[in-house]
Each structure stands twice: as structure tokens, then as C-alpha cells.
Amino acid sequence: MRKIFYALIACCLLTLNSYSQCTPDNNITVPGIYPDTLTNLPPAYFNQPYATTLQAKVLTDTNTSQGYATITNIVINSVTGMPPGVNYQCYNNNCTFPGGSNRCIQVSGTPTAQGTYPITVNITINAKLFGVLPTSQQSSVVGYKIVVNPAHNVDFIGTPTIVCAGGTVNFGESSNYPSTSRTWTFTGGNPATSTDQFPVVTYATPGSYAVSLTSTSVGGTDTETKSSFINVNALPTGFIKYNSNDSACAGDTVKLMANSAGATSYQWYKGVNIINGAMSQTYNAVTTGTYKVMVTGPNGCAKTLAPKKATIVPLPAAVITPAGPTTFCQGQSVLLNANTGTGLTYRWKKNANFITNATASAYTANKAGTYRVEVKNSFGCKKLSSGVQVTINCRESSSIEVPISGIQLMPNPANDLVTITFTATSHNVNLVLTDITGRVLVSKEVEVAQGQINQLDLPLTEFNSGVYFVAVLDGKKQMTAKLIVK
């Protein structure tokens, strides 16, 4: 019977979320306490509602040391030692449990103090020995306790708490009980709210911002607000400007400068690649590409300024091609041809000086000297060619007769053989074949008939297709003709 009494005490102390009067479960037919075998009571939480019910089926009779007894009823006289703010209530406001009845007890309230509270239940057992002799017994039941735990206390951390605009903060809840739900509020952050345990928040605008967390657990609901918890520093401002044009000729540079007030350090990039050692306010680009710079302000915040395009324009080609031999007698000349192309302009130079009005793509040189041509493209980039040496190595004499006629080539264009026709003033002439660069390919002395028309055959099978020049040197006279080999 003592076991039943113990269990009845326990029914007063179990916690459930109910404040209404309990209702007996008449479907229970086996005497006992439901649930059974309780060794301690569920915990309570400071300042949180506390309630419990326990069902009981009371015995009708039992054996005692005095003999067989019929249970009339069991009366709960008082319950002492409960936490402040907690009390008990019997079924139908009646703490008398008749033998054989189904009854329940409810304990409810809000604990207002933390701690461990041992419970003592004072009862009276009323029975009839041998079914006729009334008897009563006073008793106390001890051994149970209610532990009132601290209320739910929420806290949180943020890492880091100082960021640059556009930076992120990792938050985490650190409550004393596992939360069943939570709501974050991030002033100035994105997202502005969250229900995650470990949210990640981005802050775009400089300023100081509060963070608030409301969390719920078995210990209740608590809110923690931290003002000016997150401090967001401003990014540096500025732009990249050209200290020259946005393009330059090969061999020159495009001069870039980071225009950022208060910047304390710089790092330049070409595309996505860091430029090693490029850590000054200015950078001179020597290759075409897109350049950007990361500037860092005094608060340690860095920003990459909008990129700028730098274009390095290749220099034009500058090549002179002589149209004939560059060594000849006084009074003769050679045509010097520069390479041509769209948008190119020219200036010819003899020795150290530019030649006045010599701005065509070709120039006829009739004086000895070193000739160069300056070629400029539409971007203004220019290049000076290598020099071509023109040499005059003989003079005309009034005692030398003028050839009766010039030189004639048949056929022209030619394929395998060309016949050279001319009138000679001497018995011997020199036959010379050169390419368009002036390189001598054939040079030989030939005996001819003086004062008559002579013909010489020149084989062409060894030569590639192109333009050549045939010259007949007759004493101090030179006769030259252009030959095309197919």
C-alpha cells in the first residue's frame, strides 16, 4: 500500500502544459499509478508555467500487520516544500480518494525561484479491519523533489564584428538550452531576418548596426539585443585615369594613375593576374590589356577600381626596296620604293636630314648617300627604316661618245631565255643582272662589235619568277632595263 501512496505523491509533481482541472481516466481497471515507477520528477524552469497530472486506481482492500483491511479512502492533507509559485489541486477540489475509485491530481503554477525542492506529502489512510473495525493512520511520504532550472538565456556571437562595406558576418546562437525556434533581426544587413542557427549576413552600407535574437527552448523564451554590435567601414573611392592617351606606340607606355583620396596602398592587376611589384599610385602599361588597381584606405578596407583599357599599337614596317642597282655613274638614278599599306605616310631622309617634300612612297635617288624612309601609320606610330647606300663610282667625260641607242630585252616578260640588243661604242662591255634589292646575280665581260648592233643571250632557268634589272656597262656608259621573269 505504501507504493501506492508514493505514487500518489508523484502525481502531484509531474510537469505538463495544462492548467485545467484534471479528468480521471475510468478505463483504468488495474489498481496502480499511471505512469508507474517514477523515481524523480521532471524539471521545472524559472518563471515558466509548470503543470502535471497523474492518474490513479485506488485499491479496495489489502493485508496489514493488524489483519485484513478494506480501504475506505486515502486523504491528502497537505504537500509541503514545493517551489514558490507552485501548488496542487485534487480531482473536483476534493483530496479524498475512495477505495476502488479512479482519481487524478494536478500540480500547477509558475516557479519564481531556482533551486532543488524536496517534497513532503502528509496523508491519512482510512480503512476497516476485517471489514468492520474503522482505523486511521497518519503518514508522510518523502524522497521526491522538484528541480527548478534557470530560465532560458539566449546569447549570440558575430565574427567579425568590424567589416568593410560589402563584407559578411558569421553569426551563431549560444543559449543555455537547445532552442526549438529562433528569430534573428539584422538591422542594415542582408538578409534582414533569419531563423537559422548560424546565419551569414552581408552588410553593404557603412554604419553601426544592432542585432537582436529571440530564442525559445524548454526554459522559455528570451531576447538578446546588442546595440552597435556590427560596425561597417566605408570602402575607399576613386577611379583610374590616364596620365597620357589611352594608347601608345610600341616602345612607349600608357600611363595610368589611381585617383583615390586617402589611399594608403595600391596593387595593380592585368586582367585577373596580379602584377608583381606594381604597388605605386601609377603604372606604365607596356602591353595591350585591361588594367585595374586595388586601393586600400586607412581603415584597412580595400576596393578594386573600375578597369581601364590600354592599347599598345605596333610600329609599322619600314623597308626600302631599290628598283635597280644602287651603284651607278653620275647622271643616273635609282628608284627607292618603301613598303605600302592603308593609312601609311612617308618622309624620306638622306644621311642625317629629311628631304624637303619627299613624302611619297617612292623616291628617286640621283646623289650618293645613305637613304632611309620614316613610315607612319594612322595611329601616329612611326618607324625609320634601315639605310640603303647609293654610290656613284664613275663620271661622264665629254670625250666619251653617247651610245647610238639604248638597251632592248626580248621577250619581256621572259621565261627561259632573254635576248639583249644594244649598240656598243667599245669592243668590250660588262653584262650585269641584279634583283630588286641590288644584289648582283650575273656579272661578266663580253666582247662585242664596236659601233654596231649587238645581241647577247642570257639564260634564266636558274632564277625564280620576279623583277630583275639588266645593265650593260659600255665604257663609262650604263644602259639598264627592267626584266620580268615568269
C-alpha positions as CSV (number, residue, x, y, z in Angstrom):
1,M,0.0,0.0,0.0
2,R,3.0,2.3,0.6
3,K,3.9,2.1,-3.0
4,I,0.5,3.5,-3.9
5,F,0.9,6.4,-1.5
6,Y,4.4,7.2,-3.0
7,A,3.0,7.2,-6.5
8,L,0.1,9.4,-5.5
9,I,2.5,12.0,-4.2
10,A,4.4,11.8,-7.5
11,C,1.2,12.6,-9.4
12,C,1.1,16.0,-7.8
13,L,4.5,17.0,-9.2
14,L,4.9,15.9,-12.8
15,T,5.0,18.7,-15.3
16,L,2.6,19.0,-18.3
17,N,1.4,22.1,-20.1
18,S,-2.1,22.2,-18.7
19,Y,-3.8,24.4,-16.1
20,S,-7.3,23.0,-16.3
21,Q,-8.7,20.6,-13.7
22,C,-7.7,17.0,-14.4
23,T,-10.2,14.4,-15.6
24,P,-10.0,10.8,-14.3
25,D,-9.5,8.0,-16.8
26,N,-12.2,5.5,-15.9
27,N,-10.8,3.0,-18.4
28,I,-8.1,2.1,-15.9
29,T,-9.2,-1.1,-14.1
30,V,-6.0,-2.4,-12.6
31,P,-5.0,-0.6,-9.3
32,G,-1.9,1.4,-9.5
33,I,-0.4,4.8,-10.6
34,Y,-0.1,5.7,-14.2
35,P,2.6,6.2,-15.3
36,D,4.3,4.0,-12.7
37,T,7.8,3.5,-11.3
38,L,8.7,7.2,-11.1
39,T,12.0,7.8,-9.2
40,N,12.0,11.6,-9.6
41,L,10.0,14.4,-11.0
42,P,10.6,16.2,-14.3
43,P,12.4,19.5,-14.0
44,A,10.8,22.9,-13.9
45,Y,12.1,26.2,-15.3
46,F,12.3,29.5,-13.6
47,N,9.4,31.8,-14.4
48,Q,7.9,29.3,-16.8
49,P,4.4,27.6,-16.4
50,Y,4.6,24.2,-14.7
51,A,1.8,21.7,-14.6
52,T,1.2,17.9,-14.4
53,T,-1.5,15.3,-14.0
54,L,-1.3,11.7,-12.8
55,Q,-3.9,9.0,-13.0
56,A,-4.6,6.6,-10.1
57,K,-6.7,3.5,-9.5
58,V,-7.1,3.1,-5.6
59,L,-7.0,-0.3,-4.0
60,T,-10.2,-1.7,-2.4
61,D,-8.5,-3.8,0.2
62,T,-5.1,-5.0,1.4
63,N,-3.4,-7.0,4.2
64,T,-1.8,-5.1,7.0
65,S,0.1,-6.1,10.2
66,Q,-3.2,-5.9,12.1
67,G,-5.0,-8.1,9.6
68,Y,-7.1,-7.8,6.6
69,A,-8.3,-4.2,5.9
70,T,-10.8,-2.7,3.5
71,I,-9.7,0.7,2.2
72,T,-12.3,3.3,2.9
73,N,-10.3,6.2,1.4
74,I,-6.9,8.0,1.3
75,V,-6.8,11.7,2.1
76,I,-4.0,14.1,1.1
77,N,-3.8,16.6,4.0
78,S,-1.0,18.8,2.7
79,V,2.0,19.0,0.4
80,T,5.0,20.9,1.7
81,G,8.3,22.0,0.2
82,M,7.1,22.9,-3.2
83,P,8.8,25.7,-5.2
84,P,7.4,29.2,-4.6
85,G,4.6,29.9,-7.1
86,V,3.6,26.2,-7.4
87,N,0.6,24.4,-5.7
88,Y,-1.5,21.3,-6.1
89,Q,-5.2,20.6,-6.8
90,C,-7.1,17.4,-6.3
91,Y,-9.9,16.0,-8.5
92,N,-13.0,18.1,-8.2
93,N,-11.3,20.1,-5.5
94,N,-11.5,17.0,-3.3
95,C,-8.3,15.4,-2.0
96,T,-10.2,12.3,-0.6
97,F,-9.6,9.2,-2.8
98,P,-12.2,6.5,-2.1
99,G,-11.2,2.9,-2.2
100,G,-11.5,1.4,-5.7
101,S,-12.0,4.9,-7.3
102,N,-10.3,6.5,-10.3
103,R,-8.8,9.8,-9.5
104,C,-6.2,12.3,-10.6
105,I,-4.2,15.1,-9.1
106,Q,-2.8,18.3,-10.8
107,V,0.1,20.5,-9.8
108,S,0.4,23.8,-11.5
109,G,2.0,27.2,-11.1
110,T,5.0,29.3,-12.2
111,P,8.2,28.8,-10.2
112,T,9.6,32.1,-9.0
113,A,12.9,30.8,-7.6
114,Q,15.6,28.5,-8.8
115,G,16.8,25.6,-6.8
116,T,16.1,22.0,-5.7
117,Y,12.9,21.5,-3.6
118,P,12.4,18.2,-1.7
119,I,8.6,17.4,-1.4
120,T,6.8,16.0,1.7
121,V,3.2,14.7,1.3
122,N,1.2,14.4,4.5
123,I,-1.7,11.8,4.2
124,T,-4.3,9.9,6.3
125,I,-5.2,6.3,5.4
126,N,-8.8,5.3,6.5
127,A,-9.7,1.6,6.4
128,K,-11.8,-1.1,8.2
129,L,-10.1,-4.0,9.8
130,F,-11.8,-7.2,8.9
131,G,-14.4,-5.1,7.0
132,V,-16.0,-3.7,10.3
133,L,-13.4,-2.0,12.6
134,P,-12.6,1.6,11.5
135,T,-9.0,2.5,11.7
136,S,-6.8,5.5,10.5
137,Q,-3.1,6.1,10.1
138,Q,-1.1,9.3,9.6
139,S,1.9,9.2,7.3
140,S,4.3,11.3,5.4
141,V,5.8,10.4,2.0
142,V,9.3,11.9,1.2
143,G,12.0,11.3,-1.4
144,Y,10.7,13.2,-4.3
145,K,11.9,16.6,-5.4
146,I,11.3,19.4,-8.0
147,V,14.4,20.9,-9.6
148,V,13.7,24.4,-10.8
149,N,16.3,25.2,-13.5
150,P,17.3,28.7,-14.7
151,A,15.2,30.3,-17.3
152,H,16.2,30.2,-21.0
153,N,19.0,32.6,-21.5
154,V,19.9,33.4,-25.1
155,D,23.2,34.9,-26.3
156,F,25.0,35.1,-29.7
157,I,28.3,35.9,-31.3
158,G,29.3,37.5,-34.6
159,T,32.6,37.1,-36.4
160,P,33.9,39.5,-37.3
161,T,32.1,42.5,-35.7
162,I,34.1,45.0,-37.8
163,V,33.8,44.6,-41.6
164,C,34.2,46.6,-44.7
165,A,31.2,47.6,-46.8
166,G,30.1,44.5,-48.7
167,G,31.6,42.2,-46.1
168,T,29.9,39.3,-44.4
169,V,29.5,38.3,-40.7
170,N,29.0,34.8,-39.4
171,F,26.5,34.7,-36.5
172,G,25.9,31.9,-34.0
173,E,23.5,31.3,-31.2
174,S,24.9,30.3,-27.8
175,S,21.9,29.7,-25.5
176,N,21.9,27.7,-22.3
177,Y,19.3,25.2,-23.7
178,P,18.9,23.9,-27.2
179,S,16.5,26.2,-29.0
180,T,13.3,24.9,-30.6
181,S,12.8,28.1,-32.6
182,R,14.6,31.4,-33.1
183,T,14.2,34.7,-34.9
184,W,17.1,37.0,-35.8
185,T,16.8,40.6,-36.7
186,F,19.8,42.2,-38.5
187,T,19.4,46.0,-38.9
188,G,21.2,47.1,-42.1
189,G,22.0,43.5,-43.0
190,N,21.0,41.2,-45.8
191,P,19.1,39.1,-45.0
192,A,17.3,41.4,-42.6
193,T,15.8,38.4,-40.7
194,S,16.6,34.7,-40.3
195,T,15.6,31.6,-38.4
196,D,18.9,29.7,-38.9
197,Q,21.1,28.8,-36.0
198,F,24.2,30.1,-37.9
199,P,23.2,32.7,-40.4
200,V,25.6,34.6,-42.7
201,V,24.8,38.2,-43.2
202,T,26.2,40.8,-45.7
203,Y,26.4,44.5,-44.8
204,A,26.6,46.9,-47.8
205,T,26.3,50.3,-46.2
206,P,28.8,51.9,-43.7
207,G,27.5,52.4,-40.2
208,S,26.9,50.8,-36.8
209,Y,24.1,48.3,-36.6
210,A,22.1,46.5,-33.9
211,V,21.5,42.7,-33.8
212,S,18.6,41.0,-32.0
213,L,17.9,37.3,-31.3
214,T,14.7,35.9,-29.8
215,S,15.0,32.2,-28.9
216,T,12.7,29.6,-27.4
217,S,13.5,26.4,-25.6
218,V,12.2,24.2,-22.7
219,G,13.3,27.0,-20.5
220,G,11.1,29.6,-22.1
221,T,11.7,32.5,-24.5
222,D,14.4,35.1,-24.2
223,T,15.5,38.0,-26.3
224,E,19.0,39.4,-26.6
225,T,19.6,42.8,-28.4
226,K,23.1,44.2,-28.9
227,S,23.2,47.8,-30.0
228,S,26.0,49.0,-32.3
229,F,27.2,45.4,-32.4
230,I,28.3,45.4,-36.1
231,N,30.4,48.3,-37.4
232,V,30.8,48.6,-41.1
233,N,33.6,50.7,-42.5
234,A,33.5,52.6,-45.8
235,L,35.4,51.4,-48.9
236,P,37.8,53.8,-50.5
237,T,36.5,55.7,-53.5
238,G,38.2,56.7,-56.7
239,F,38.9,55.9,-60.3
240,I,41.7,55.1,-62.7
241,K,42.7,58.0,-65.1
242,Y,45.1,58.2,-68.0
243,N,48.1,60.4,-67.4
244,S,48.6,60.3,-71.2
245,N,46.5,58.9,-74.0
246,D,44.8,55.5,-73.7
247,S,47.1,54.2,-76.4
248,A,50.8,54.4,-77.2
249,C,53.2,53.2,-79.8
250,A,55.3,50.1,-79.3
251,G,58.3,51.1,-77.2
252,D,56.3,53.7,-75.3
253,T,53.8,53.2,-72.4
254,V,50.2,54.1,-71.5
255,K,50.5,55.9,-68.2
256,L,47.8,55.0,-65.6
257,M,47.1,56.6,-62.2
258,A,44.9,55.6,-59.3
259,N,42.9,58.7,-58.3
260,S,41.8,57.7,-54.8
261,A,41.8,60.2,-51.9
262,G,43.4,58.9,-48.8
263,A,44.5,55.5,-50.2
264,T,47.5,54.1,-48.3
265,S,48.5,51.2,-50.6
266,Y,48.0,50.0,-54.2
267,Q,48.2,46.8,-56.1
268,W,47.8,46.7,-59.9
269,Y,46.4,43.8,-61.9
270,K,46.4,43.0,-65.6
271,G,43.1,41.2,-66.2
272,V,42.8,38.8,-63.2
273,N,46.5,38.4,-62.7
274,I,48.5,40.4,-60.1
275,I,51.4,42.4,-61.5
276,N,54.3,41.6,-59.2
277,G,56.0,44.8,-57.8
278,A,53.3,47.1,-59.2
279,M,52.4,48.8,-55.9
280,S,52.6,52.5,-56.5
281,Q,49.9,55.0,-57.4
282,T,50.9,55.0,-61.0
283,Y,51.6,52.2,-63.5
284,N,53.0,52.4,-67.0
285,A,51.5,49.7,-69.3
286,V,53.8,48.3,-71.9
287,T,51.4,45.7,-73.4
288,T,47.8,45.9,-74.6
289,G,45.3,44.8,-71.9
290,T,42.8,45.7,-69.3
291,Y,44.3,47.1,-66.1
292,K,42.8,47.6,-62.6
293,V,44.1,48.5,-59.2
294,M,43.1,47.6,-55.7
295,V,43.4,50.5,-53.3
296,T,43.4,50.2,-49.5
297,G,42.2,53.0,-47.2
298,P,43.5,53.9,-43.7
299,N,40.7,51.8,-42.2
300,G,42.1,48.7,-43.9
301,C,39.2,48.4,-46.4
302,A,40.1,47.7,-50.0
303,K,38.3,48.3,-53.3
304,T,39.2,47.4,-56.8
305,L,38.7,50.5,-59.1
306,A,36.9,50.1,-62.4
307,P,39.4,48.8,-65.0
308,K,40.8,50.8,-67.9
309,K,41.9,49.6,-71.3
310,A,45.5,50.3,-72.5
311,T,46.4,49.8,-76.2
312,I,50.0,49.4,-77.4
313,V,50.0,50.0,-81.2
314,P,52.6,48.0,-83.2
315,L,55.0,50.1,-85.2
316,P,54.6,49.9,-89.0
317,A,57.0,48.1,-91.2
318,A,59.7,50.4,-92.8
319,V,61.6,48.7,-95.6
320,I,63.2,50.2,-98.7
321,T,63.4,48.1,-101.9
322,P,65.6,49.6,-104.7
323,A,64.2,49.2,-108.2
324,G,67.7,48.8,-109.7
325,P,71.3,48.9,-108.9
326,T,72.3,51.3,-106.2
327,T,75.8,51.9,-107.7
328,F,75.9,53.8,-110.9
329,C,77.5,56.7,-112.8
330,Q,77.0,60.4,-112.4
331,G,73.7,61.5,-114.0
332,Q,71.9,58.2,-113.4
333,S,69.5,57.4,-110.6
334,V,67.7,54.6,-108.8
335,L,64.1,54.4,-107.7
336,L,63.7,53.6,-104.0
337,N,60.4,52.0,-103.0
338,A,59.0,51.9,-99.5
339,N,56.5,49.3,-98.3
340,T,52.9,50.4,-98.8
341,G,49.7,49.9,-96.9
342,T,46.5,51.5,-95.8
343,G,46.9,54.7,-93.8
344,L,50.7,54.9,-94.2
345,T,52.5,58.2,-94.7
346,Y,56.2,58.8,-95.5
347,R,59.2,61.1,-95.1
348,W,62.5,60.4,-96.9
349,K,65.8,61.0,-95.3
350,K,69.3,61.4,-96.8
351,N,72.1,60.9,-94.3
352,A,71.0,62.9,-91.2
353,N,68.4,65.2,-92.7
354,F,64.9,64.8,-94.0
355,I,64.4,65.7,-97.7
356,T,62.1,68.6,-98.3
357,N,58.7,67.5,-99.9
358,A,59.9,63.8,-100.2
359,T,56.6,62.3,-98.8
360,A,55.6,59.8,-101.5
361,S,56.0,56.0,-101.1
362,A,58.9,56.1,-103.6
363,Y,61.9,58.4,-104.0
364,T,64.3,58.7,-107.0
365,A,67.8,58.9,-105.7
366,N,70.4,60.5,-108.0
367,K,73.0,61.5,-105.5
368,A,75.3,59.4,-103.4
369,G,74.3,59.0,-99.7
370,T,72.5,56.8,-97.2
371,Y,68.8,56.9,-97.7
372,R,66.1,56.0,-95.1
373,V,62.4,56.3,-95.0
374,E,60.2,57.1,-92.0
375,V,56.8,55.3,-92.2
376,K,53.9,56.4,-90.0
377,N,50.6,54.6,-89.6
378,S,47.1,56.0,-88.9
379,F,47.7,55.8,-85.1
380,G,50.7,58.2,-85.4
381,C,53.2,55.4,-84.8
382,K,56.3,55.7,-86.9
383,K,59.5,53.8,-87.7
384,L,62.7,54.6,-89.5
385,S,64.0,52.1,-92.0
386,S,67.5,50.7,-92.3
387,G,69.7,52.7,-94.6
388,V,70.3,52.0,-98.3
389,Q,73.6,53.2,-99.6
390,V,73.6,54.8,-103.0
391,T,77.1,55.0,-104.6
392,I,78.3,57.0,-107.7
393,N,81.6,55.5,-108.8
394,C,82.2,56.9,-112.3
395,R,81.9,60.2,-114.1
396,E,80.9,61.1,-117.7
397,S,83.6,62.5,-119.9
398,S,83.0,64.8,-122.9
399,S,85.4,62.5,-124.8
400,I,83.1,59.5,-124.5
401,E,80.5,59.1,-127.2
402,V,76.8,58.6,-126.3
403,P,75.5,55.2,-127.3
404,I,73.7,55.1,-130.6
405,S,70.7,53.6,-128.9
406,G,69.6,52.2,-125.6
407,I,69.1,48.6,-124.5
408,Q,66.2,46.3,-125.5
409,L,65.1,43.0,-124.0
410,M,63.2,40.4,-126.0
411,P,61.0,38.7,-124.9
412,N,59.9,40.6,-121.8
413,P,58.4,39.1,-119.7
414,A,60.7,36.2,-120.4
415,N,60.8,32.5,-119.2
416,D,63.9,30.5,-120.0
417,L,66.0,33.0,-122.1
418,V,66.1,36.7,-122.9
419,T,67.9,38.3,-125.8
420,I,69.6,41.7,-125.0
421,T,70.0,44.1,-128.0
422,F,72.2,47.2,-127.8
423,T,74.7,49.3,-129.8
424,A,78.2,49.3,-128.4
425,T,80.8,52.1,-128.5
426,S,83.7,49.8,-127.5
427,H,84.9,46.3,-128.1
428,N,84.1,45.0,-124.6
429,V,81.1,45.5,-122.4
430,N,80.1,44.3,-118.9
431,L,76.7,42.4,-118.6
432,V,75.2,42.7,-115.1
433,L,72.0,41.1,-113.8
434,T,70.7,42.2,-110.3
435,D,67.5,41.6,-108.3
436,I,65.3,44.3,-106.9
437,T,67.4,44.6,-103.7
438,G,70.5,45.4,-105.9
439,R,72.1,42.1,-105.3
440,V,74.3,41.1,-108.3
441,L,73.4,37.7,-109.7
442,V,75.3,37.8,-113.0
443,S,78.4,39.8,-113.9
444,K,80.6,39.0,-116.9
445,E,82.7,40.8,-119.5
446,V,81.7,40.2,-123.2
447,E,83.5,41.0,-126.4
448,V,81.2,42.8,-128.9
449,A,81.4,44.6,-132.3
450,Q,82.2,48.3,-131.8
451,G,79.8,50.7,-133.4
452,Q,77.3,48.0,-134.3
453,I,74.1,46.5,-133.0
454,N,74.9,43.5,-130.8
455,Q,72.8,40.7,-129.3
456,L,73.5,38.7,-126.2
457,D,71.5,35.7,-124.9
458,L,71.0,35.4,-121.1
459,P,69.7,32.0,-119.8
460,L,67.1,32.5,-117.0
461,T,66.4,28.9,-115.8
462,E,68.3,29.4,-112.5
463,F,66.2,32.4,-111.5
464,N,62.8,32.5,-109.7
465,S,59.9,34.5,-111.0
466,G,60.1,38.2,-110.2
467,V,61.5,41.5,-111.2
468,Y,65.2,41.9,-112.2
469,F,67.4,44.6,-113.8
470,V,69.7,44.0,-116.8
471,A,72.6,46.5,-117.2
472,V,75.2,46.8,-120.0
473,L,78.2,48.8,-119.0
474,D,79.8,50.2,-122.2
475,G,83.0,52.0,-121.1
476,K,81.7,54.7,-118.8
477,K,78.1,54.4,-120.0
478,Q,75.5,52.2,-118.4
479,M,72.3,51.1,-120.1
480,T,69.7,49.5,-117.8
481,A,66.3,47.8,-118.5
482,K,63.8,46.1,-116.2
483,L,63.3,42.4,-116.8
484,I,60.3,40.3,-115.6
485,V,60.9,36.6,-115.2
486,K,57.8,34.4,-115.3
